[in-house]
């Protein structure tokens, strides 16, 4: 139990060590715990939420450690292009003072450990390390590979970096500052030769990221106003107000990133405004009819799929409301139902934590779905019960 005790203490949860020990809960079974289990052993609502959040972070770190991330390589002959880019600059705190107190070889080992930890976090979120500058790292999100959520990826990677660096085993306590900025740049020109060759980025965004890093406190992430606009609602941010930055003619608004909110991108984007849902009567009808079958113990499963941004989440929200309204009309007090939501995280790989969740849910499915069953076989049998709603993209393509 000492391992779980040290894990709890590192996350400020040492007060729960005794109750977990009394119930013989160790790191091996920790990832299997759900809120009902924690409630059963006597934890209140607040402690349950804190512990579940820490468990999810532990699962992500285990998956990240066991799954190598792909290395992005910029095109060697591409022409320069204008595009929106999110730039991160991460810098080790007080490295100059550190260089005056330890041997250069030891400092080299510390720098390599620092760079390895930063690079691992960057690659897990699809970023590209453009340059190592001693104790600093320049990173691009959106080049050479662009994603619709590059700003979110950058902030998630930055938060992972500021949590990982202080825990590095280097013999000294390290700290890091991270600056993130988003803007329009020209990228792609190859400059330098050999090991010094890199893709140059022209524009104020890299300079802004470096200046934001300089005003960040130790082990914090500071983001620009443009970055904040792109991730609004998905992170807890503290407005730092207009900042006078070196080289900038006008004050720049900056935001300190405190953490990730437990909210989907859809919910965050539509928290302020939602347009009416038009032209989806057919899809909604399919979902409501399947809901009626479920209430009659038929137990169908519906797969709703379509191109990104076509409106799948909007349909799910509207159908859920329709199911509740129909249930109240028929029973008077509503049909008891439980909603389970799992979403892919913004990283370019399969999420094993989500896969384990699905395996646990499906392993008891069907007459042969006991704990001894192969999860893949259970999922295969369950998929045969799917009632597949006509995909939105096929509906648009049909005459």
TACORHU-V434110 format. One record per residue. N is the residue number from 1. RES is the residue in three letters. PHI is phi in degrees with one decimal (999 if undefined). BURIAL is # if it has 9 or more other ideal C-beta (glycine too) atoms within 8 Angstrom, else .. D_CENTER is the distance of its C-alpha to the mean C-alpha in whole Angstrom. Layout:
n:N res:RES phi:PHI burial:BURIAL d_center:D_CENTER
n:N res:RES phi:PHI burial:BURIAL d_center:D_CENTER
This chain:
n:1 res:UNK phi:999 burial:. d_center:30
n:2 res:UNK phi:-65.2 burial:. d_center:30
n:3 res:UNK phi:-64.0 burial:. d_center:26
n:4 res:UNK phi:-68.6 burial:# d_center:24
n:5 res:UNK phi:-64.9 burial:# d_center:26
n:6 res:UNK phi:-67.0 burial:. d_center:25
n:7 res:UNK phi:-63.7 burial:# d_center:22
n:8 res:UNK phi:-65.4 burial:# d_center:22
n:9 res:UNK phi:-66.7 burial:# d_center:24
n:10 res:UNK phi:-63.3 burial:. d_center:21
n:11 res:UNK phi:-107.0 burial:. d_center:19
n:12 res:UNK phi:69.8 burial:. d_center:22
n:13 res:UNK phi:-117.5 burial:# d_center:23
n:14 res:UNK phi:-62.0 burial:. d_center:26
n:15 res:UNK phi:-65.0 burial:. d_center:28
n:16 res:UNK phi:-97.0 burial:# d_center:27
n:17 res:UNK phi:-63.4 burial:# d_center:28
n:18 res:UNK phi:-65.5 burial:. d_center:31
n:19 res:UNK phi:-67.8 burial:# d_center:30
n:20 res:UNK phi:-69.4 burial:# d_center:28
n:21 res:UNK phi:-65.7 burial:# d_center:31
n:22 res:UNK phi:-63.3 burial:. d_center:33
n:23 res:UNK phi:-99.5 burial:. d_center:31
n:24 res:UNK phi:56.0 burial:. d_center:31
n:25 res:UNK phi:-99.1 burial:# d_center:27
n:26 res:UNK phi:-121.3 burial:# d_center:26
n:27 res:UNK phi:-64.8 burial:. d_center:23
n:28 res:UNK phi:-67.1 burial:. d_center:24
n:29 res:UNK phi:-102.6 burial:. d_center:24
n:30 res:UNK phi:-59.4 burial:# d_center:21
n:31 res:UNK phi:-69.8 burial:# d_center:18
n:32 res:UNK phi:-86.1 burial:. d_center:21
n:33 res:UNK phi:-71.4 burial:# d_center:21
n:34 res:UNK phi:-124.3 burial:. d_center:20
n:35 res:UNK phi:-60.5 burial:. d_center:21
n:36 res:UNK phi:-63.8 burial:. d_center:25
n:37 res:UNK phi:-65.0 burial:. d_center:25
n:38 res:UNK phi:-66.6 burial:# d_center:25
n:39 res:UNK phi:-65.7 burial:# d_center:27
n:40 res:UNK phi:-67.3 burial:. d_center:30
n:41 res:UNK phi:-87.9 burial:# d_center:30
n:42 res:UNK phi:102.7 burial:. d_center:30
n:43 res:UNK phi:-83.3 burial:# d_center:27
n:44 res:UNK phi:-73.7 burial:. d_center:27
n:45 res:UNK phi:-60.5 burial:. d_center:24
n:46 res:UNK phi:-59.2 burial:. d_center:23
n:47 res:UNK phi:-59.0 burial:# d_center:23
n:48 res:UNK phi:-61.6 burial:# d_center:21
n:49 res:UNK phi:-64.4 burial:. d_center:18
n:50 res:UNK phi:-62.5 burial:# d_center:18
n:51 res:UNK phi:-68.6 burial:# d_center:18
n:52 res:UNK phi:-64.2 burial:# d_center:16
n:53 res:UNK phi:-63.8 burial:# d_center:13
n:54 res:UNK phi:-65.1 burial:# d_center:14
n:55 res:UNK phi:-65.5 burial:# d_center:15
n:56 res:UNK phi:-61.9 burial:# d_center:11
n:57 res:UNK phi:-64.4 burial:. d_center:10
n:58 res:UNK phi:-63.9 burial:# d_center:14
n:59 res:UNK phi:-63.3 burial:# d_center:13
n:60 res:UNK phi:-63.4 burial:# d_center:9
n:61 res:UNK phi:-66.8 burial:. d_center:12
n:62 res:UNK phi:-65.0 burial:# d_center:15
n:63 res:UNK phi:-63.9 burial:# d_center:13
n:64 res:UNK phi:-66.1 burial:# d_center:12
n:65 res:UNK phi:-69.8 burial:. d_center:16
n:66 res:UNK phi:-92.1 burial:. d_center:17
n:67 res:UNK phi:-117.3 burial:. d_center:16
n:68 res:UNK phi:-67.7 burial:. d_center:17
n:69 res:UNK phi:-90.2 burial:# d_center:15
n:70 res:UNK phi:-69.0 burial:. d_center:17
n:71 res:UNK phi:-95.4 burial:. d_center:19
n:72 res:UNK phi:-81.0 burial:# d_center:19
n:73 res:UNK phi:-125.3 burial:. d_center:23
n:74 res:UNK phi:-68.7 burial:# d_center:24
n:75 res:UNK phi:-62.4 burial:. d_center:27
n:76 res:UNK phi:-80.0 burial:. d_center:30
n:77 res:UNK phi:-124.7 burial:. d_center:32
n:78 res:UNK phi:-74.2 burial:# d_center:30
n:79 res:UNK phi:-80.0 burial:. d_center:32
n:80 res:UNK phi:-64.2 burial:. d_center:30
n:81 res:UNK phi:-141.3 burial:. d_center:28
n:82 res:UNK phi:-93.3 burial:. d_center:27
n:83 res:UNK phi:-158.6 burial:# d_center:23
n:84 res:UNK phi:-82.1 burial:. d_center:21
n:85 res:UNK phi:-137.2 burial:# d_center:19
n:86 res:UNK phi:-104.8 burial:# d_center:16
n:87 res:UNK phi:-112.5 burial:# d_center:18
n:88 res:UNK phi:-117.0 burial:# d_center:16
n:89 res:UNK phi:-126.7 burial:# d_center:19
n:90 res:UNK phi:-113.9 burial:# d_center:19
n:91 res:UNK phi:-137.0 burial:# d_center:22
n:92 res:UNK phi:-72.5 burial:# d_center:24
n:93 res:UNK phi:-81.2 burial:# d_center:26
n:94 res:UNK phi:57.9 burial:. d_center:29
n:95 res:UNK phi:-69.5 burial:# d_center:30
n:96 res:UNK phi:-64.1 burial:. d_center:33
n:97 res:UNK phi:-64.0 burial:. d_center:34
n:98 res:UNK phi:-65.8 burial:# d_center:33
n:99 res:UNK phi:-66.7 burial:# d_center:35
n:100 res:UNK phi:-88.1 burial:. d_center:38
n:101 res:UNK phi:-116.5 burial:. d_center:38
n:102 res:UNK phi:-128.1 burial:. d_center:37
n:103 res:UNK phi:-67.1 burial:. d_center:38
n:104 res:UNK phi:-57.1 burial:. d_center:37
n:105 res:UNK phi:-67.0 burial:. d_center:36
n:106 res:UNK phi:-65.1 burial:# d_center:34
n:107 res:UNK phi:-64.1 burial:# d_center:32
n:108 res:UNK phi:-61.7 burial:. d_center:31
n:109 res:UNK phi:-64.2 burial:# d_center:30
n:110 res:UNK phi:-65.2 burial:# d_center:28
n:111 res:UNK phi:-61.9 burial:# d_center:27
n:112 res:UNK phi:-67.1 burial:. d_center:26
n:113 res:UNK phi:-63.7 burial:# d_center:24
n:114 res:UNK phi:-61.9 burial:# d_center:22
n:115 res:UNK phi:-64.8 burial:# d_center:21
n:116 res:UNK phi:-64.1 burial:. d_center:20
n:117 res:UNK phi:-65.4 burial:# d_center:17
n:118 res:UNK phi:-64.7 burial:# d_center:16
n:119 res:UNK phi:-62.1 burial:# d_center:16
n:120 res:UNK phi:-60.8 burial:# d_center:15
n:121 res:UNK phi:-66.2 burial:# d_center:11
n:122 res:UNK phi:-62.9 burial:# d_center:12
n:123 res:UNK phi:-67.7 burial:# d_center:13
n:124 res:UNK phi:-63.7 burial:# d_center:10
n:125 res:UNK phi:-107.5 burial:# d_center:8
n:126 res:UNK phi:77.7 burial:# d_center:11
n:127 res:UNK phi:-86.1 burial:# d_center:13
n:128 res:UNK phi:-124.5 burial:# d_center:17
n:129 res:UNK phi:-77.6 burial:# d_center:19
n:130 res:UNK phi:-83.4 burial:# d_center:22
n:131 res:UNK phi:-163.8 burial:. d_center:24
n:132 res:UNK phi:-98.8 burial:. d_center:25
n:133 res:UNK phi:-123.5 burial:. d_center:27
n:134 res:UNK phi:66.0 burial:. d_center:28
n:135 res:UNK phi:-99.2 burial:. d_center:26
n:136 res:UNK phi:-120.6 burial:# d_center:24
n:137 res:UNK phi:-135.1 burial:# d_center:21
n:138 res:UNK phi:-102.3 burial:# d_center:21
n:139 res:UNK phi:-132.6 burial:# d_center:18
n:140 res:UNK phi:-112.9 burial:# d_center:17
n:141 res:UNK phi:-118.9 burial:# d_center:14
n:142 res:UNK phi:117.0 burial:# d_center:16
n:143 res:UNK phi:-153.2 burial:# d_center:19
n:144 res:UNK phi:-77.0 burial:# d_center:20
n:145 res:UNK phi:-112.5 burial:. d_center:17
n:146 res:UNK phi:-99.3 burial:. d_center:16
n:147 res:UNK phi:-129.3 burial:# d_center:13
n:148 res:UNK phi:-70.7 burial:. d_center:13
n:149 res:UNK phi:-123.2 burial:. d_center:10
n:150 res:UNK phi:-61.1 burial:# d_center:11
n:151 res:UNK phi:-63.1 burial:# d_center:11
n:152 res:UNK phi:-65.3 burial:# d_center:8
n:153 res:UNK phi:-59.2 burial:# d_center:7
n:154 res:UNK phi:-62.3 burial:# d_center:10
n:155 res:UNK phi:-69.1 burial:# d_center:9
n:156 res:UNK phi:-63.0 burial:# d_center:6
n:157 res:UNK phi:-63.8 burial:# d_center:8
n:158 res:UNK phi:-61.2 burial:# d_center:11
n:159 res:UNK phi:-63.8 burial:# d_center:10
n:160 res:UNK phi:-65.1 burial:# d_center:10
n:161 res:UNK phi:-64.8 burial:# d_center:13
n:162 res:UNK phi:-70.3 burial:# d_center:15
n:163 res:UNK phi:-87.0 burial:# d_center:14
n:164 res:UNK phi:-82.5 burial:# d_center:15
n:165 res:UNK phi:-61.1 burial:# d_center:18
n:166 res:UNK phi:-63.2 burial:# d_center:21
n:167 res:UNK phi:-95.1 burial:. d_center:21
n:168 res:UNK phi:-66.3 burial:# d_center:22
n:169 res:UNK phi:-89.5 burial:. d_center:25
n:170 res:UNK phi:-120.4 burial:# d_center:27
n:171 res:UNK phi:89.5 burial:. d_center:30
n:172 res:UNK phi:-133.5 burial:. d_center:29
n:173 res:UNK phi:-84.8 burial:. d_center:27
n:174 res:UNK phi:-100.1 burial:# d_center:24
n:175 res:UNK phi:-138.4 burial:# d_center:22
n:176 res:UNK phi:-142.1 burial:# d_center:20
n:177 res:UNK phi:-119.4 burial:# d_center:20
n:178 res:UNK phi:-130.8 burial:# d_center:17
n:179 res:UNK phi:-118.5 burial:# d_center:18
n:180 res:UNK phi:-132.3 burial:# d_center:16
n:181 res:UNK phi:-138.6 burial:# d_center:18
n:182 res:UNK phi:-126.1 burial:# d_center:18
n:183 res:UNK phi:-176.7 burial:# d_center:22
n:184 res:UNK phi:-86.8 burial:. d_center:24
n:185 res:UNK phi:-137.1 burial:# d_center:25
n:186 res:UNK phi:-111.4 burial:# d_center:27
n:187 res:UNK phi:-133.9 burial:# d_center:26
n:188 res:UNK phi:130.0 burial:# d_center:28
n:189 res:UNK phi:-64.4 burial:# d_center:31
n:190 res:UNK phi:-89.3 burial:# d_center:31
n:191 res:UNK phi:-123.0 burial:. d_center:33
n:192 res:UNK phi:82.4 burial:. d_center:34
n:193 res:UNK phi:-134.3 burial:. d_center:36
n:194 res:UNK phi:59.4 burial:. d_center:35
n:195 res:UNK phi:-66.9 burial:. d_center:32
n:196 res:UNK phi:-88.7 burial:. d_center:32
n:197 res:UNK phi:-70.4 burial:. d_center:31
n:198 res:UNK phi:-156.0 burial:# d_center:28
n:199 res:UNK phi:-91.0 burial:# d_center:27
n:200 res:UNK phi:-77.1 burial:# d_center:28
n:201 res:UNK phi:-118.5 burial:# d_center:26
n:202 res:UNK phi:-108.3 burial:. d_center:29
n:203 res:UNK phi:146.4 burial:# d_center:28
n:204 res:UNK phi:-82.4 burial:. d_center:27
n:205 res:UNK phi:-59.9 burial:# d_center:23
n:206 res:UNK phi:-60.6 burial:# d_center:23
n:207 res:UNK phi:-64.3 burial:. d_center:26
n:208 res:UNK phi:-64.3 burial:# d_center:24
n:209 res:UNK phi:-61.2 burial:# d_center:21
n:210 res:UNK phi:-65.8 burial:# d_center:24
n:211 res:UNK phi:-69.4 burial:# d_center:25
n:212 res:UNK phi:-64.6 burial:# d_center:22
n:213 res:UNK phi:-59.8 burial:# d_center:22
n:214 res:UNK phi:-69.1 burial:# d_center:25
n:215 res:UNK phi:-97.6 burial:# d_center:25
n:216 res:UNK phi:-74.4 burial:# d_center:22
n:217 res:UNK phi:-77.2 burial:. d_center:23
n:218 res:UNK phi:-59.2 burial:. d_center:22
n:219 res:UNK phi:59.8 burial:# d_center:19
n:220 res:UNK phi:-134.5 burial:# d_center:17
n:221 res:UNK phi:-117.0 burial:# d_center:15
n:222 res:UNK phi:-119.2 burial:# d_center:18
n:223 res:UNK phi:-119.5 burial:# d_center:17
n:224 res:UNK phi:-81.4 burial:# d_center:19
n:225 res:UNK phi:-65.6 burial:# d_center:20
n:226 res:UNK phi:-64.7 burial:# d_center:19
n:227 res:UNK phi:-65.6 burial:# d_center:16
n:228 res:UNK phi:-59.4 burial:# d_center:16
n:229 res:UNK phi:-63.3 burial:. d_center:17
n:230 res:UNK phi:-74.5 burial:# d_center:15
n:231 res:UNK phi:-112.7 burial:# d_center:12
n:232 res:UNK phi:-53.8 burial:. d_center:15
n:233 res:UNK phi:92.5 burial:# d_center:14
n:234 res:UNK phi:-100.3 burial:# d_center:10
n:235 res:UNK phi:-134.1 burial:# d_center:11
n:236 res:UNK phi:-86.8 burial:. d_center:14
n:237 res:UNK phi:-123.4 burial:# d_center:16
n:238 res:UNK phi:-110.4 burial:. d_center:19
n:239 res:UNK phi:-72.0 burial:. d_center:22
n:240 res:UNK phi:-93.5 burial:# d_center:24
n:241 res:UNK phi:79.0 burial:. d_center:26
n:242 res:UNK phi:-62.9 burial:. d_center:28
n:243 res:UNK phi:-119.6 burial:# d_center:28
n:244 res:UNK phi:-84.1 burial:. d_center:31
n:245 res:UNK phi:-110.7 burial:# d_center:30
n:246 res:UNK phi:-61.4 burial:. d_center:32
n:247 res:UNK phi:88.8 burial:. d_center:33
n:248 res:UNK phi:-98.8 burial:# d_center:32
n:249 res:UNK phi:-74.7 burial:. d_center:34
n:250 res:UNK phi:-121.4 burial:. d_center:33
n:251 res:UNK phi:-59.3 burial:. d_center:31
n:252 res:UNK phi:-117.0 burial:# d_center:27
n:253 res:UNK phi:-75.2 burial:# d_center:25
n:254 res:UNK phi:-131.2 burial:# d_center:22
n:255 res:UNK phi:-137.2 burial:# d_center:19
n:256 res:UNK phi:-87.3 burial:# d_center:18
n:257 res:UNK phi:-93.2 burial:# d_center:14
n:258 res:UNK phi:-95.4 burial:. d_center:14
n:259 res:UNK phi:174.4 burial:. d_center:11
n:260 res:UNK phi:-93.6 burial:# d_center:8
n:261 res:UNK phi:-82.8 burial:# d_center:10
n:262 res:UNK phi:-82.8 burial:. d_center:10
n:263 res:UNK phi:-145.1 burial:. d_center:11
n:264 res:UNK phi:-75.2 burial:. d_center:10
n:265 res:UNK phi:-62.6 burial:. d_center:10
n:266 res:UNK phi:-63.8 burial:# d_center:14
n:267 res:UNK phi:-62.7 burial:# d_center:15
n:268 res:UNK phi:-66.4 burial:# d_center:14
n:269 res:UNK phi:-70.6 burial:. d_center:16
n:270 res:UNK phi:-108.8 burial:. d_center:19
n:271 res:UNK phi:-67.2 burial:. d_center:19
n:272 res:UNK phi:-95.7 burial:. d_center:22
n:273 res:UNK phi:-151.1 burial:. d_center:24
n:274 res:UNK phi:-141.0 burial:. d_center:24
n:275 res:UNK phi:-80.7 burial:. d_center:27
n:276 res:UNK phi:-62.0 burial:. d_center:29
n:277 res:UNK phi:-89.5 burial:. d_center:28
n:278 res:UNK phi:-124.4 burial:. d_center:31
n:279 res:UNK phi:77.3 burial:. d_center:32
n:280 res:UNK phi:-121.2 burial:# d_center:30
n:281 res:UNK phi:-62.7 burial:. d_center:33
n:282 res:UNK phi:-64.1 burial:. d_center:33
n:283 res:UNK phi:-65.2 burial:# d_center:29
n:284 res:UNK phi:-63.3 burial:# d_center:30
n:285 res:UNK phi:-62.3 burial:. d_center:33
n:286 res:UNK phi:-60.7 burial:# d_center:32
n:287 res:UNK phi:-64.7 burial:# d_center:29
n:288 res:UNK phi:-68.3 burial:# d_center:32
n:289 res:UNK phi:-67.7 burial:. d_center:34
n:290 res:UNK phi:-66.3 burial:# d_center:32
n:291 res:UNK phi:-63.4 burial:# d_center:31
n:292 res:UNK phi:-62.9 burial:# d_center:35
n:293 res:UNK phi:-63.4 burial:# d_center:35
n:294 res:UNK phi:-64.0 burial:# d_center:33
n:295 res:UNK phi:-66.8 burial:. d_center:35
n:296 res:UNK phi:-95.6 burial:. d_center:38
n:297 res:UNK phi:71.4 burial:. d_center:36
n:298 res:UNK phi:-80.5 burial:. d_center:36
n:299 res:UNK phi:66.3 burial:. d_center:32
n:300 res:UNK phi:-79.2 burial:# d_center:31
n:301 res:UNK phi:-125.8 burial:. d_center:27
n:302 res:UNK phi:-115.0 burial:# d_center:26
n:303 res:UNK phi:-106.1 burial:. d_center:24
n:304 res:UNK phi:-109.0 burial:# d_center:23
n:305 res:UNK phi:-133.6 burial:. d_center:22
n:306 res:UNK phi:174.6 burial:# d_center:22
n:307 res:UNK phi:-62.5 burial:. d_center:21
n:308 res:UNK phi:-59.3 burial:. d_center:18
n:309 res:UNK phi:85.5 burial:. d_center:19
n:310 res:UNK phi:-80.4 burial:# d_center:22
n:311 res:UNK phi:120.2 burial:# d_center:21
n:312 res:UNK phi:-63.3 burial:# d_center:20
n:313 res:UNK phi:-66.4 burial:. d_center:18
n:314 res:UNK phi:-62.0 burial:# d_center:21
n:315 res:UNK phi:-64.3 burial:# d_center:24
n:316 res:UNK phi:-62.0 burial:# d_center:22
n:317 res:UNK phi:-64.8 burial:# d_center:22
n:318 res:UNK phi:-66.1 burial:# d_center:26
n:319 res:UNK phi:-65.6 burial:# d_center:27
n:320 res:UNK phi:-63.6 burial:# d_center:25
n:321 res:UNK phi:-64.2 burial:. d_center:27
n:322 res:UNK phi:-64.0 burial:# d_center:30
n:323 res:UNK phi:-64.0 burial:# d_center:30
n:324 res:UNK phi:-66.1 burial:# d_center:30
n:325 res:UNK phi:-63.7 burial:. d_center:33
n:326 res:UNK phi:-65.8 burial:# d_center:35
n:327 res:UNK phi:-65.7 burial:# d_center:35
n:328 res:UNK phi:-65.3 burial:# d_center:36
n:329 res:UNK phi:-64.0 burial:. d_center:39
n:330 res:UNK phi:-89.5 burial:. d_center:40
n:331 res:UNK phi:-113.6 burial:. d_center:40
n:332 res:UNK phi:89.1 burial:. d_center:40
n:333 res:UNK phi:-120.6 burial:. d_center:38
n:334 res:UNK phi:90.2 burial:. d_center:35
n:335 res:UNK phi:-87.1 burial:. d_center:34
n:336 res:UNK phi:-70.5 burial:. d_center:31
n:337 res:UNK phi:-148.3 burial:. d_center:28
n:338 res:UNK phi:-124.7 burial:. d_center:25
n:339 res:UNK phi:-103.4 burial:. d_center:21
n:340 res:UNK phi:-116.2 burial:. d_center:19
n:341 res:UNK phi:-119.8 burial:. d_center:15
n:342 res:UNK phi:-131.8 burial:. d_center:12
n:343 res:UNK phi:-128.6 burial:. d_center:10
n:344 res:UNK phi:-67.3 burial:. d_center:8
n:345 res:UNK phi:-84.8 burial:. d_center:5
n:346 res:UNK phi:-76.2 burial:# d_center:5
n:347 res:UNK phi:-148.8 burial:# d_center:7
n:348 res:UNK phi:-83.3 burial:. d_center:11
n:349 res:UNK phi:-164.5 burial:. d_center:12
n:350 res:UNK phi:-69.1 burial:. d_center:12
n:351 res:UNK phi:-96.8 burial:# d_center:10
n:352 res:UNK phi:-69.4 burial:# d_center:13
n:353 res:UNK phi:-62.7 burial:# d_center:12
n:354 res:UNK phi:-67.1 burial:# d_center:13
n:355 res:UNK phi:-65.1 burial:# d_center:16
n:356 res:UNK phi:-62.8 burial:# d_center:17
n:357 res:UNK phi:-59.9 burial:# d_center:17
n:358 res:UNK phi:-65.1 burial:# d_center:19
n:359 res:UNK phi:-62.7 burial:# d_center:21
n:360 res:UNK phi:-64.1 burial:. d_center:22
n:361 res:UNK phi:-73.0 burial:. d_center:23
n:362 res:UNK phi:-94.9 burial:# d_center:25
n:363 res:UNK phi:-69.7 burial:# d_center:27
n:364 res:UNK phi:-98.7 burial:. d_center:29
n:365 res:UNK phi:-81.7 burial:# d_center:30
n:366 res:UNK phi:82.7 burial:. d_center:33
n:367 res:UNK phi:-67.7 burial:. d_center:36
n:368 res:UNK phi:-110.3 burial:. d_center:35
n:369 res:UNK phi:-99.0 burial:# d_center:32
n:370 res:UNK phi:-78.1 burial:. d_center:32
n:371 res:UNK phi:-66.4 burial:. d_center:30
n:372 res:UNK phi:-80.6 burial:. d_center:32
n:373 res:UNK phi:-75.9 burial:# d_center:31
n:374 res:UNK phi:-71.4 burial:. d_center:29
n:375 res:UNK phi:-56.4 burial:# d_center:26
n:376 res:UNK phi:-67.2 burial:. d_center:26
n:377 res:UNK phi:-66.4 burial:. d_center:29
n:378 res:UNK phi:-64.7 burial:# d_center:28
n:379 res:UNK phi:-64.3 burial:# d_center:26
n:380 res:UNK phi:-64.1 burial:. d_center:28
n:381 res:UNK phi:-66.3 burial:# d_center:31
n:382 res:UNK phi:-66.1 burial:# d_center:28
n:383 res:UNK phi:-65.2 burial:. d_center:27
n:384 res:UNK phi:-68.0 burial:. d_center:31
n:385 res:UNK phi:-92.1 burial:# d_center:31
n:386 res:UNK phi:-68.3 burial:# d_center:29
n:387 res:UNK phi:-100.3 burial:# d_center:30
n:388 res:UNK phi:-86.3 burial:. d_center:28
n:389 res:UNK phi:-69.3 burial:# d_center:28
n:390 res:UNK phi:-58.4 burial:# d_center:30
n:391 res:UNK phi:-65.9 burial:. d_center:27
n:392 res:UNK phi:-65.3 burial:# d_center:27
n:393 res:UNK phi:-68.2 burial:# d_center:27
n:394 res:UNK phi:-66.1 burial:. d_center:30
n:395 res:UNK phi:-65.3 burial:# d_center:31
n:396 res:UNK phi:-70.6 burial:. d_center:31
n:397 res:UNK phi:-82.8 burial:. d_center:33
n:398 res:UNK phi:-72.0 burial:. d_center:36
n:399 res:UNK phi:-71.4 burial:. d_center:39
